[in-house]
């Protein structure tokens, strides 16, 4: 409740609009990892990070749509987030069928996109990957094929994370990647979009990235910083483009 209200403390993202989507939700918990006797449900951790990101963006003056919502759960600081099936697509029941689930969130974004009167509009899909337990992975990003703005956003996100690791964990290195993928949500979403995988929910090292609330907040902070950098680039390029041609 103490995080329910917020103050706009800068205008860095004034004029920017974002569509935030945590993966899965409702009848689909996504990937499930295990720590001892505890289960880690992908949708719950992705949702918590999305809420933190949304709050960060709004404090910078952005307009934000949280596409997948839980009427009860807010930002949580617990290590083990309880799973629920309450999530909706902005109040609409999430279908059980996977294609219908994905179609629903894409249609919701596209409907809002048509209504929103902002020049800069971006979507992000937040997931936690599931691989072999031994596969330790860094955060990696997918972009829409044949969309230069989406590709640039993904590259900006990657470089932001690399710089953050260089600053906070010098010598560690960062092996996150950027790749174009023909994923349903990227293929059927109108705004330039980025799809982010936060790590391997089965790997004990990657699990620390999501179970610790400070780490979840750091992920949200860095994603926000990536958006700020991308928005500044967009405005700079727009200003140059808008300048009249010399006689």
KANOR-V721918 format. One record per residue. N is the residue number from 1. D_FIRST is the distance of its C-alpha to the first C-alpha in Angstrom with 2 decimals. Layout:
n-><N N>
d_first-><D_FIRST D_FIRST>
This chain:
n-><1 2 3 4 5 6 7 8 9 10 11 12 13 14 15 16 17 18 19 20 21 22 23 24 25 26 27 28 29 30 31 32 33 34 35 36 37 38 39 40 41 42 43 44 45 46 47 48 49 50 51 52 53 54 55 56 57 58 59 60 61 62 63 64 65 66 67 68 69 70 71 72 73 74 75 76 77 78 79 80 81 82 83 84 85 86 87 88 89 90 91 92 93 94 95 96 97 98 99 100 101 102 103 104 105 106 107 108 109 110 111 112 113 114 115 116 117 118 119 120 121 122 123 124 125 126 127 128 129 130 131 132 133 134 135 136 137 138 139 140 141 142 143 144 145 146 147 148 149 150 151 152 153 154 155 156 157 158 159 160 161 162 163 164 165 166 167 168 169 170 171 172 173 174 175 176 177 178 179 180 181 182 183 184 185 186 187 188 189 190 191 192 193 194 195 196 197 198 199 200 201 202 203 204 205 206 207 208 209 210 211 212 213 214 215 216 217 218 219 220 221 222 223 224 225 226 227 228 229 230 231 232 233 234 235 236 237 238 239 240 241 242 243 244 245 246 247>
d_first-><0.00 3.78 5.28 5.06 7.97 10.96 14.54 17.69 19.53 22.57 24.72 25.68 24.65 25.43 27.55 26.27 24.78 23.28 23.05 20.88 21.87 20.94 24.05 24.85 22.33 23.03 26.29 26.67 24.70 26.86 28.29 27.67 28.20 28.82 28.12 30.16 29.16 25.77 25.44 23.59 22.98 23.28 21.13 17.98 18.42 19.51 16.50 14.06 16.36 16.62 12.92 13.24 16.53 15.39 12.96 15.93 18.37 16.66 16.54 20.25 20.97 21.32 21.10 19.25 19.66 17.75 20.60 19.46 16.23 14.52 13.15 11.13 10.36 7.89 8.60 9.94 11.96 14.45 18.02 18.85 16.70 17.74 19.62 19.31 21.41 18.94 18.90 20.64 22.30 20.41 20.79 24.20 25.11 25.89 29.60 30.96 33.73 32.92 34.81 33.23 29.71 30.56 32.42 29.55 27.10 29.96 30.93 27.40 27.38 30.94 30.37 27.57 29.79 32.59 30.52 28.74 30.94 30.20 32.89 30.70 28.85 27.86 26.44 25.20 25.31 23.52 25.19 26.05 29.81 31.77 35.08 37.36 35.70 37.89 36.92 34.64 33.45 31.77 29.44 31.75 31.82 33.69 34.71 36.46 40.21 42.24 39.26 39.66 36.29 34.52 36.72 36.11 32.32 32.63 35.03 32.76 29.87 32.31 33.70 30.26 29.48 33.00 32.66 29.37 31.02 34.10 32.15 29.85 32.22 35.70 38.39 36.16 36.91 35.07 36.63 34.26 36.21 36.31 38.14 38.78 38.09 39.01 35.83 35.23 31.97 33.58 36.77 35.31 32.58 33.78 31.79 32.59 30.43 29.74 29.15 27.69 28.19 26.08 28.53 30.27 28.01 31.11 31.89 30.75 30.45 28.55 26.14 24.96 23.92 21.26 20.33 19.32 15.88 17.67 20.20 17.90 16.47 20.14 21.15 18.66 19.89 23.45 23.23 21.85 24.75 27.11 26.15 26.61 30.02 31.04 30.12 32.12 35.01 34.85 34.97 37.77 39.81 39.26 40.49 43.54 44.24 43.96 46.53 49.88 52.71 55.43 58.69>
